[in-house]
Amino acid sequence: MRLWLPLALCLLALVAPARASELTAPEERLISLFETSRAAVVSITTGQRRVDPWMRRAEIVPSGSGSGFVWDRDGHVVTNAHVIRGAARADVHMADGRVLPARLVGTAPQYDLAVLRVDLGTRRPDPLPLGRSDALRVGQSVLAIGNPFGLDWTLTTGIVSALEREIPLGTGTIEGLIQTDAAINPGNSGGPLLDSSGRLIGVNTAIFSPSGSSAGIGFAVPVDRVARVVPQLIARGMYRPPVLGIRFDPRIDALARQNGVEGAVILAIEPGGPAAAAGLRPARRDGAGFLVPGDVIQRLAGRPIASGSDLRSVLDDFDPGTEVTLEVWRDGTRREVRVTLAAP
């Protein structure tokens, strides 16, 4: 009996299931990404001012919650504009347990972005590294971290489901959004959408759901736009880029590029706008219904324009009322056009 006991133990070891604590390499990587990013993600609670008609006094009552993330080591926190809309007070809950009162720095309602500022003291988490949204591909993995239904620092995963989505927002629309199936619920608003390397690629902003909870269709503001808007909010408290009075679509720009024409294809021109005053020409449909380019913007103030995304980024560097030179492609030739940028 003594001789057979060690052999029996060895056989049991061979057929025993793996320990639950053993993780696969992808799991280890996901856990590492979450633990590295968690410190920069915050929970935001807001309060509204209410006047008691009987006691004739005002008080701040809880009104909502959302998510956000640390933008820089100066204490700037990015979130959605709708998270803090109408709030008389906002508190930022840090991953280390601190609750810090925040002040509003600025908002860009047209992009549903806002910046708060808190005093981080000596404990300053590293900001999330910035990725790029212009290089995103449908099908690549993404991670969302936020506070759905008040459940702090919740991680969900998914993929990029679609790009260049457009949804209604208040009295207008917000364009160029990332669509994802990573679960996003009330309370996730303002939190980061990350790529598989832990880089920021978007700010979670909305969901499409008949029930109000996640239906696998969430939307995020792309980081390329965030990186343009946030510095202006920090510097000026507002975001007011100038406009040319045109419409374009990055998908049309990509098709034009495949046909050897690079630039921002003008699809439509707003009446009375700068482009109309300068005599720029929009695309048109021929008798067969095919799109025929009119003017394609290839340079603005000497800076190359490869697409409408480039055009939007370059416009951010100018103030309304500035006269700039556009280089446009028209009927196979290049020409220069002077345009005075207008306020939105």
N, C-alpha and C positions, 0 to 999 in steps of 0.2 A: 504493500500500500504506500509505503514511504517513497518507493521508486517512481510510482505513477503520478503522484501529486504534482510535481513540477511540470510534467508533460501536460497534464490537464489544465494547469494555469496558463501555460503558453497557448494552448488551443483556444481558451476563452479570450485571451488577449487578441487573437487573430480575428475572431468573429465579433468582438465587442464593437458597438457603434462609436464613431468619432466623438470626442468631447464637444459639447455645445460651444465651448469657449474658443474652439479652433475656427479661425476666420479665413476666408479666401483672400487672395491678393486684391481683387476689386473692392471687397468689403473693407479691407484695411485702408485702402486709398480713400474711399468715401468717408470713413470715420476720421481720417487725418484731415481731409479737406474741411469737414464740418468743425472739428475742434480748432483748426487754425482760423477759420472765418468767424466763428461764433462771437469772439470778443468785440468785433467791429459792428455787430448787429445789435440794434436797440429796440426796445418796446416803448411806444409813446402813448400816454394817456392824456386826454384833454378834458377841460372843464369849461362850462358856460356860466355867464353871470346871470343870476336870477334874483329878482326883487320880490321880497315877501310883502304883499300889500297890507297884511295885518300888523306885522312888526315894523314895517317901514325901514327895512334894512336889506342890503344886497349880500348875496353869498355866491360862492362858486360851487356848482354842482357837477359831478361827473357827467360827461357827454359822449365820450367815445374812446376808441383806442385804435392803434395802428402800429406799423413797423417803420423802421428807418435804419440807416447805417452811418457810421462815422466816415466823413469825407476826407478830413485832414487832421493833423495833430493840433490845430488851433481850436478844435471843438466844434467845427461845423458838421451838422447832421442833415442828411438828405432824406426827404420823405415825399409823400404825395401832397399836393395842395389841398385835396379834399379831406385829408386826415385832420388838418388843423383849421379848416374853414369854419368861421364863426366862433372859434375858441377864444376864451378870455385867458386861459392858462394852458400850458403844455408842460408835462414832466417827462423826462427821458430816463428810462430804466436801463441801466447798464448791465452787461453780463456778469460783472463782479458784484452785483447787488446794490450798487449806488443808485439813488433816485435824485436826478439833477433837474432843477428848474431851467426851462429853456426860454429864450427870447426869439422872436421871429426876425429873420434877416431879410427875407424876400420870397416872393412867390411868382411863378409863371403858370397861371391857370390854363393857358392855351396848351401847355404840355403836361399839366397836372403834376408839377414839380414845386417843391418848397424847400427852403433851407432854414434850419434852426441853428442856434448856437448855445452851447453849454460850457461851463467852466470845468474842464477835465482835471484840473489840479496837476499832480505829479503822475497820476496813473492814466497814461494815454495809450489806448490800444492802437495798433498799427492799422491804418486805413486799408480797405480792400484794394488789391491791385486792379487796375483798369484793363479790360480787354478791348476788343473791337467788335462792333456789331455789323460793320459792312462786310465782314468775311464770314458771317454765320451761314450755316448750311442746314436745310431742313433734314431732320433726323439725328442731329448731334445731341449729345446728352447735356442736360441742364439740371441745376439744383436751385431750389428756392428755400430761403430761411426767413421765418417771420413768426408772427404771434396770432395764428388763427383762433378766433373765439377766445382770446386771452390766454391761450396755451403757449407760454413763452418759449422761444427758440425751438420752433418745430421745423424739422427738415423734411422736405418732400423732393422727389426726383421725377424726371421725365425727359422729354425731348423737345427740340424746336419743332413745332407742328406746322408752322407756316410763317412767312415773312410779309412785311409791307401790308399789314392789316389796318383797317380804318374803322373806328367806332365813334358813335355820337358822344359828345362831352359837353354838357350844359347847352349853350346856344350854338355851339359849333361842332366840329369833329376833330379828332386827333388821329393823325396819319402815321404810317410807317412803323406800326407796332409789331413786336414779336409775339407770335401766338405760341403757347406751350400747353402741354397736357400735365405738367407738374401741378399737383393739387394746390390751388390758391383759393382761400376762403376769406370771409370778412375778418379783418385783423391782419391779413398779409399785406395789405396796401402799404406801399412805401418801402417794403423790404427788398433785398437784393435778389436778382436772378444771376446765377453764376454758371460759368462753363466748367468743364471737367477738370480744369487746372485751378479752379478757385478764383478766377478773374471775373470781375463785374462785367456783365454784358447787358444788363437791363434793370429797370426799377419796376417791380410788380405794381400794376395800377388798377386792373379791373378784371372781372370775370363775366362770362356769358352763361347764365343759368336760369332756368324757369323757377327753380326752388330757392335761389339766393345762395346756395352752397355750391361747392365745386362740381362741375359737370365735365371736367377735363378740358375746358376751353378757357384759358387765362391769357391775359395780355400784359406786356411789359414795355415801358418806354426804352428804346435802345440806348446803349451807353454812349454812342457817338453823339447823340443829341444831348444827353445828360452832361457830357463833358463840355459842350458848348454853352449850355444854359447856366449851369451852376456857378462857374467863375463870374459870370455877369451878375448873378443874384448876390454873390458875396461882395462884389465891388460896388454895385449900384443899387441893390435892393429890388431891381426889376429887370425884366428881359424884354427889350424892344428892338429886335433886329429890323433893319430896313427891308423894303420889299421892292421887287421889280414889277409886280403886277402880272405875273405869268403863272401857269400851272405846268408841272412836269411830273413824270413818273419814272422811278429808277428802273422799272422793268422795261419800259420803252427805250430808255438809254442803253440798257444791256443789249436789246435787239439791234439797235442802231450800231452799236460797237461791233456786233457780229458781222455787220455789213460794211464795215470799214469806216464808219463815221463816229468819232468819239466826241462826247460833250453832253450838255443838257438840252434835250430836244424840247422846244417850246410847243406844248400841246394846245394851250389856249392863252388868250391875252385879255386881261380885265379892261373893260372900257374906261377911259379916262385915267388909266394908270401910267406909270413911267414908260413901260414897254410900248404902250399904244402911242404915247407922245413921241417916242423915238422912232416910230415906224417899223418896229420889229414885226415879223410875220410868223403866225402859228402854223402848225401842221394842218393838212387838209386830207380829205378822202377823195380818191380818184373815182372814175366811173365804175370801176370794179369793186370799190369798197376798200381798197388798200390805202394804208396811211402813207402820205407823201410828206416828208419833212419840209418845213419852211425854214426858219432860222434855228441853228444849233449853236448854243453858246459854248465856246471852247476856251475863252480866256476872259477874266475879269480883272481889270487893273494890272494886267501883265501876269496874273497868276493862272496856271493851267486849271481847266475845269474838265474833269473826265466824266462827270455825271451830275445829276441834280443834287446829290448828297454833297458833292464838292462845292457846288454853287451856294447851297445853304450855309455851309461852313465858312466860305469866304465872305459872304454877305455879313456875317456876324461881326466882322472886323471893321465895319463902316457904320457911320451914323446917318440917320435920315437927313436928306438935303445934300449929301455928298454927290458930286458929279464924277462918274467913273467911265472908263472906256471898256466896252465889250468887243471882243473879237468873235464874230459869228461866221459860221459856214452856211452859205446860201447858194443853192443851184451849182454846187461844185467849186465855188470860189470863196475866199475869205475876205471879209471886210470889217472895218471898225465902225462902231456906233457909240455915240456919247449918250449916256443916260443919267438922269438925276434920280437918285434913290429916294423913295418916299417912306413916310412913317406907316406902320401897319394900321 
